[in-house]
Amino acid sequence: MRYKLSFQKLDEQNSSIDLHHQHLLAAWLRPLLTKEKPSLCYSTFKGTSKVQHGQIKFLSSKITWILASSDEPMITALIDKIMALEVVEIGALKLIPKQMEVLPNPVFTDRTKYVCISPLVPLLTSDSKVNTERLLDPQRTEFSDELFECLMTKMQHAGFTEEQLDGFQVFGISPDKDYLNRQKSSGKKISRVYADSDRNEFLGYLFPFSMHAHMDVHQFVWDNGLGFLCEQGFGMIDTAEKSSHSA
């Protein structure tokens, strides 16, 4: 289930936050969660904004935030805690919770097109420093295989049986080749180094893609994210046809 939370800025003078502020959100959420690694994914803050000096400056008074999980008791308890707060302080931002909206599920097909709301993390290493030599090509099967292995582990932990998991073996990630070619021709990258709340580094990827999978897999990814570190603000995706972040 997905929720869209709306906030109002309390202080117009402090309207900026780190452009990549997943680590701030993860640290802020940690004491509100009852599980160390919950089945949870969420976006960064969204609103009318501009980017300057590595910061995102919100120009509008309204800021939205998407959170999702298939663990309904956990996510509803978390949302209730957030909405009960008088003020939410993350970085320099001071926000007043205003509204909560339950977002409907999209209509999935076995091949559904997605965009990344937050970066995909297909691979983690034991070292806290990123190994740029392990840059994965999204067009190669290794990229899809890494995401699949991570996904099956998560679904197993979520309670899916071995018989059910055996039925999910048809899986594939197909990146939008036109998008990749445009990024390459303009000298832009689809990956960069990110850090988690413990400041461990890893590579995250942003690109549109199609996912070929069982309907239950699509639903699980919609609710819990795709790849590693979804509980720290990575791996949230949206259907390409309509963005959940529309006001």
ROVEXTOR-928695 format. One record per residue (C-alpha): x, y negated, z negated; residue number from 1. Coordinates in steps of 0.2 Angstrom, whole numbers, always signed. Each point is the difference from the previous one (the first is absolute). Last residue first. Layout:
% ROVEXTOR-928695
+-------+-------+-------+-----+
:     x :     y :     z : pos :
+-------+-------+-------+-----+
:     X :     Y :     Z : NUM :
...
+-------+-------+-------+-----+
This chain:
% ROVEXTOR-928695
+-------+-------+-------+-----+
:     x :     y :     z : pos :
+-------+-------+-------+-----+
:    +0 :   -86 :   +35 : 247 :
:    +8 :   +13 :   +12 : 246 :
:   +12 :   +10 :   -11 : 245 :
:    -9 :   +17 :    +4 : 244 :
:    +6 :    -2 :   +18 : 243 :
:   -10 :    +7 :   +14 : 242 :
:    +4 :    +9 :   +16 : 241 :
:   +18 :    +5 :    -5 : 240 :
:    -6 :   +10 :   -15 : 239 :
:   +10 :    -5 :   -16 : 238 :
:   +15 :    +7 :    -8 : 237 :
:    +8 :    -1 :   -18 : 236 :
:   +17 :    +9 :    -1 : 235 :
:    +9 :   -11 :   -12 : 234 :
:    -7 :   -10 :   -16 : 233 :
:    +9 :    +9 :   -14 : 232 :
:   -13 :   +14 :    -2 : 231 :
:    +3 :    +3 :   +19 : 230 :
:   +18 :    +4 :    -4 : 229 :
:    +2 :   +13 :   +13 : 228 :
:    -9 :    +4 :   +16 : 227 :
:   -18 :    -4 :    +5 : 226 :
:   -13 :    -8 :   -11 : 225 :
:   -12 :    +6 :   -13 : 224 :
:   -18 :    -3 :    +5 : 223 :
:    +2 :    -2 :   +19 : 222 :
:   +14 :   +14 :    +0 : 221 :
:   -12 :   +11 :    -9 : 220 :
:   -14 :    -4 :   +12 : 219 :
:   +11 :    +3 :   +15 : 218 :
:    +6 :   +17 :    -7 : 217 :
:   -18 :    +5 :    -3 : 216 :
:    -4 :    -3 :   +18 : 215 :
:   +14 :   +11 :    +6 : 214 :
:   +14 :    -9 :    +8 : 213 :
:    +7 :    -9 :   +15 : 212 :
:    +6 :   -17 :    -5 : 211 :
:    +1 :   -15 :   +12 : 210 :
:   +13 :   -14 :    -3 : 209 :
:    +2 :   -18 :    -3 : 208 :
:   +17 :    -5 :    -7 : 207 :
:    +9 :    -5 :   -16 : 206 :
:   +14 :   +11 :    -8 : 205 :
:    +8 :    +0 :   -17 : 204 :
:   +18 :    +5 :    -4 : 203 :
:    +6 :    +2 :   -17 : 202 :
:    +7 :    -9 :   -15 : 201 :
:    -2 :    +3 :   -19 : 200 :
:    -4 :   -16 :    -9 : 199 :
:    -9 :    +8 :   -14 : 198 :
:   -16 :    -7 :    +6 : 197 :
:    +3 :    +6 :   +18 : 196 :
:   +12 :    -8 :   +13 : 195 :
:    -2 :    -2 :   +18 : 194 :
:   +12 :    +1 :   +15 : 193 :
:    -7 :    -3 :   +17 : 192 :
:    -9 :    +9 :   +14 : 191 :
:    -9 :    -5 :   +16 : 190 :
:   +14 :   -11 :    +6 : 189 :
:    -1 :   -15 :   +12 : 188 :
:   +11 :    -3 :   +14 : 187 :
:   -14 :    -6 :   +12 : 186 :
:    +3 :   +15 :   +11 : 185 :
:    +0 :   +12 :   -14 : 184 :
:   -16 :    -7 :    -8 : 183 :
:    -9 :    +1 :   +17 : 182 :
:    +6 :   +17 :    +2 : 181 :
:    -6 :    +6 :   -17 : 180 :
:   -17 :    -8 :    +3 : 179 :
:    -2 :    +8 :   +17 : 178 :
:    +4 :   +17 :    -8 : 177 :
:   -13 :    -1 :   -13 : 176 :
:    +6 :   +13 :   -12 : 175 :
:    -6 :   +18 :    +1 : 174 :
:    -1 :    +9 :   -17 : 173 :
:    -5 :   +18 :    +0 : 172 :
:    -9 :   +13 :   -10 : 171 :
:    -7 :   +17 :    +3 : 170 :
:    +5 :    +9 :   -16 : 169 :
:   -15 :    -6 :   -10 : 168 :
:    -9 :   +17 :    +0 : 167 :
:   +14 :    +8 :   -10 : 166 :
:    -2 :   -14 :   -13 : 165 :
:   -18 :    +6 :    -3 : 164 :
:    +5 :   +18 :    -2 : 163 :
:   +14 :    -6 :   -12 : 162 :
:   -13 :    -9 :   -10 : 161 :
:    -2 :   -19 :    -1 : 160 :
:    +2 :    -6 :   -18 : 159 :
:    +8 :   -17 :    +1 : 158 :
:   +17 :    +7 :    -3 : 157 :
:    -2 :   +10 :   +16 : 156 :
:    -6 :   -15 :    +9 : 155 :
:   +15 :    -9 :    -5 : 154 :
:   +12 :   +14 :    +5 : 153 :
:    -9 :    +1 :   +17 : 152 :
:    +2 :   -19 :    +3 : 151 :
:   +19 :    +0 :    -4 : 150 :
:    +3 :   +15 :   +12 : 149 :
:   -11 :    -9 :   +13 : 148 :
:    +9 :   -17 :    -1 : 147 :
:   +17 :    +9 :    +2 : 146 :
:    -7 :   +10 :   +15 : 145 :
:    -7 :   -16 :    +9 : 144 :
:   +17 :    -8 :    -1 : 143 :
:   +10 :   +16 :    +5 : 142 :
:   -12 :    +2 :   +15 : 141 :
:    +9 :   -15 :    +9 : 140 :
:   -10 :   -15 :    +6 : 139 :
:    +1 :    -8 :   -18 : 138 :
:   +20 :    +0 :    +2 : 137 :
:    +6 :    +2 :   -18 : 136 :
:   +14 :   -10 :    -7 : 135 :
:   +10 :   +12 :   -11 : 134 :
:   +17 :    -9 :    +5 : 133 :
:    -8 :   -15 :   -10 : 132 :
:    +3 :   +10 :   -16 : 131 :
:    -9 :   -11 :   -13 : 130 :
:    +8 :    -3 :   -17 : 129 :
:    -8 :    +8 :   -15 : 128 :
:    +7 :   +17 :    +5 : 127 :
:   -12 :   +15 :    -2 : 126 :
:    -7 :    -4 :   +18 : 125 :
:   -18 :    -4 :    +5 : 124 :
:    -8 :    +3 :   +17 : 123 :
:   -16 :    -4 :    +9 : 122 :
:    -3 :   -17 :    -8 : 121 :
:   -14 :    -9 :    +9 : 120 :
:    +0 :   -19 :    -2 : 119 :
:   -16 :    -9 :    -6 : 118 :
:   -16 :    -3 :   +10 : 117 :
:    +6 :   +11 :   +14 : 116 :
:   -12 :    +2 :   +15 : 115 :
:   -10 :   +15 :    +4 : 114 :
:    -7 :    +9 :   +15 : 113 :
:   -10 :   +16 :    -4 : 112 :
:    +2 :   +17 :    +9 : 111 :
:   -11 :   +13 :    -8 : 110 :
:   -13 :   -13 :    -1 : 109 :
:    -4 :   -11 :   -16 : 108 :
:   -14 :   -11 :    -2 : 107 :
:    +6 :   -13 :   -12 : 106 :
:    -4 :    +1 :   -19 : 105 :
:    -9 :   -14 :    -8 : 104 :
:    +8 :   -13 :   -10 : 103 :
:    -5 :    -3 :   -18 : 102 :
:    +0 :   -19 :    -4 : 101 :
:    +6 :    -8 :   -16 : 100 :
:    -1 :   -18 :    -3 :  99 :
:    +8 :   -15 :   -10 :  98 :
:   +16 :    +5 :    -9 :  97 :
:    +9 :   -16 :    -5 :  96 :
:   +17 :    -2 :    +7 :  95 :
:   +17 :    -7 :    -7 :  94 :
:   +14 :    +2 :   +13 :  93 :
:   +18 :    -3 :    -6 :  92 :
:    +4 :   +19 :    +0 :  91 :
:   -16 :    +9 :    -4 :  90 :
:   -12 :    -8 :   -13 :  89 :
:   -18 :    +6 :    +1 :  88 :
:   -11 :   -11 :   -11 :  87 :
:   -16 :    +3 :   -10 :  86 :
:    +2 :   +19 :    +2 :  85 :
:   -16 :   +11 :    +1 :  84 :
:    +2 :    +2 :   +19 :  83 :
:   +17 :    +8 :    -2 :  82 :
:    -6 :   +12 :   -14 :  81 :
:   -16 :    +5 :   +10 :  80 :
:   +11 :    +3 :   +16 :  79 :
:   +11 :   +12 :   -10 :  78 :
:   -14 :    +9 :    -7 :  77 :
:    -8 :    +2 :   +17 :  76 :
:   +16 :    +6 :    +7 :  75 :
:    +3 :   +13 :   -13 :  74 :
:   -17 :    +7 :    -1 :  73 :
:    -1 :    +0 :   +20 :  72 :
:   +17 :   +10 :    +3 :  71 :
:    -1 :    -1 :   +19 :  70 :
:    +9 :   -17 :    -2 :  69 :
:    +0 :   -17 :    +8 :  68 :
:    +4 :   -19 :    -4 :  67 :
:    -1 :   -15 :   +12 :  66 :
:    +4 :   -17 :    -6 :  65 :
:    -7 :   -17 :    +5 :  64 :
:    +5 :   -18 :    -3 :  63 :
:   -12 :   -15 :    +1 :  62 :
:    +6 :   -18 :    -4 :  61 :
:    +8 :    +0 :   +18 :  60 :
:   +17 :    -6 :    +4 :  59 :
:    +9 :   +14 :    -7 :  58 :
:   +19 :    -1 :    +1 :  57 :
:    +9 :   +16 :    +4 :  56 :
:   +18 :    -1 :    -5 :  55 :
:   +16 :    +5 :    +8 :  54 :
:    +5 :   -18 :    +4 :  53 :
:   -17 :    -4 :    +8 :  52 :
:   -14 :   +10 :    +5 :  51 :
:   -18 :    -7 :    +3 :  50 :
:   -16 :    +4 :    -8 :  49 :
:   -19 :    +3 :    +2 :  48 :
:    -3 :   +15 :   -11 :  47 :
:    +7 :   +17 :    -4 :  46 :
:    +9 :    +8 :   -15 :  45 :
:    +9 :   +16 :    +3 :  44 :
:    -9 :   +15 :    +3 :  43 :
:    -4 :   +15 :   -11 :  42 :
:    +2 :   +19 :    -2 :  41 :
:    -5 :   +11 :   -14 :  40 :
:    +1 :   +19 :    -5 :  39 :
:    +9 :    -4 :   -16 :  38 :
:   +18 :    +2 :    -4 :  37 :
:    +2 :    -5 :   -19 :  36 :
:   -18 :    +3 :    -4 :  35 :
:   -11 :   -11 :   -11 :  34 :
:    +3 :   -16 :   +10 :  33 :
:    -2 :   -17 :    -7 :  32 :
:   +18 :    -1 :    -7 :  31 :
:    +7 :    +4 :   +18 :  30 :
:   -11 :   -12 :   +10 :  29 :
:   +11 :   -16 :    -3 :  28 :
:   +16 :   +10 :    +4 :  27 :
:    -8 :    +7 :   +16 :  26 :
:    -6 :   -17 :    +5 :  25 :
:   +17 :    -8 :    -2 :  24 :
:    +9 :   +14 :   +10 :  23 :
:   -13 :    -2 :   +14 :  22 :
:    +5 :   -18 :    +2 :  21 :
:    +8 :    -1 :   +17 :  20 :
:    -3 :   -18 :    +4 :  19 :
:    +4 :    -5 :   -18 :  18 :
:   -14 :   -11 :    -7 :  17 :
:    -6 :   -17 :    +3 :  16 :
:   -15 :   -11 :    -5 :  15 :
:    +6 :    -7 :   -17 :  14 :
:    -5 :   -19 :    +2 :  13 :
:   -18 :    +6 :    +4 :  12 :
:    -2 :    +8 :   -17 :  11 :
:   -15 :   +11 :    -3 :  10 :
:    -1 :    +8 :   +17 :   9 :
:   -16 :    +9 :    +2 :   8 :
:    +0 :   +19 :    +2 :   7 :
:    -9 :   +13 :   +11 :   6 :
:    +1 :   +19 :    -3 :   5 :
:    -3 :   +12 :   +15 :   4 :
:    -3 :   +17 :    -6 :   3 :
:    +3 :   +17 :    +9 :   2 :
:    -6 :   +17 :    -4 :   1 :
+-------+-------+-------+-----+
